[in-house]
Amino acid sequence: MMDVLQNIGYGIVALAILVVVGLVVLQKLGDATGGSANTSAQYLMTQLGSSGLSGWVPAIIAVAVGALFLSYFIGKRR
């Protein structure tokens, strides 16, 4: 069970790194282009940030840990 929790942790860290790198790249791209492309980049940054993809991370953690505990107790019963 600890191996699965460790793998979930690695997945969460990888997702966080991807979001941060994506935010930095989009910010630099928006600054370099200007105009309507900057508006589009700002919108995408909002969607990646706490109101978008990153906002789902706590829910994913809760569901994954809950599923692990349920599978542990169901497997222990058999």
C-alpha positions as CSV (number, residue, x, y, z in Angstrom):
1,M,0.0,0.0,0.0
2,M,2.9,2.4,0.7
3,D,4.2,1.7,-2.8
4,V,0.9,2.9,-4.3
5,L,0.9,6.0,-2.1
6,Q,4.5,6.7,-3.1
7,N,3.6,6.5,-6.8
8,I,0.6,8.8,-6.2
9,G,3.0,11.3,-4.6
10,Y,5.4,11.1,-7.6
11,G,2.5,11.7,-9.9
12,I,1.4,14.7,-8.0
13,V,4.9,16.2,-8.0
14,A,5.2,15.5,-11.7
15,L,1.9,17.3,-12.3
16,A,3.0,20.3,-10.2
17,I,6.2,20.5,-12.1
18,L,4.4,20.4,-15.5
19,V,2.0,23.1,-14.4
20,V,4.7,25.4,-13.2
21,V,6.8,24.9,-16.3
22,G,3.7,25.5,-18.4
23,L,2.9,28.7,-16.6
24,V,6.4,30.0,-17.0
25,V,6.5,29.2,-20.7
26,L,3.0,30.7,-21.3
27,Q,4.0,33.9,-19.4
28,K,7.2,34.3,-21.5
29,L,5.3,33.6,-24.7
30,G,2.6,36.1,-23.8
31,D,5.2,38.8,-23.0
32,A,7.1,38.1,-26.2
33,T,4.0,38.3,-28.5
34,G,1.8,41.0,-27.0
35,G,-1.7,42.0,-28.1
36,S,-4.4,39.3,-28.5
37,A,-1.9,36.5,-28.1
38,N,-1.1,37.8,-24.6
39,T,-4.8,37.8,-23.8
40,S,-5.0,34.1,-24.9
41,A,-1.8,33.2,-22.9
42,Q,-3.3,34.9,-19.8
43,Y,-6.5,32.9,-20.2
44,L,-4.5,29.6,-20.5
45,M,-2.5,30.5,-17.5
46,T,-5.7,31.0,-15.5
47,Q,-6.9,27.6,-16.7
48,L,-3.7,25.9,-15.6
49,G,-3.6,27.8,-12.3
50,S,-5.6,27.3,-9.1
51,S,-9.0,27.9,-10.8
52,G,-8.3,25.2,-13.4
53,L,-6.3,22.1,-13.6
54,S,-4.3,22.7,-10.4
55,G,-7.6,23.1,-8.5
56,W,-8.5,19.5,-9.1
57,V,-5.3,18.1,-7.4
58,P,-6.8,18.0,-3.9
59,A,-9.9,16.2,-5.1
60,I,-7.7,13.6,-7.0
61,I,-5.6,13.0,-3.9
62,A,-8.7,12.5,-1.7
63,V,-10.3,10.1,-4.2
64,A,-7.0,8.1,-4.7
65,V,-6.4,7.7,-0.9
66,G,-10.0,6.8,-0.3
67,A,-9.9,4.2,-3.0
68,L,-6.7,2.8,-1.5
69,F,-8.2,2.4,2.0
70,L,-11.4,0.9,0.6
71,S,-9.4,-1.7,-1.4
72,Y,-7.2,-2.4,1.6
73,F,-10.2,-3.2,3.9
74,I,-12.0,-5.1,1.2
75,G,-8.9,-7.2,0.5
76,K,-8.4,-7.8,4.2
77,R,-11.9,-9.2,4.5
78,R,-11.3,-11.9,1.9
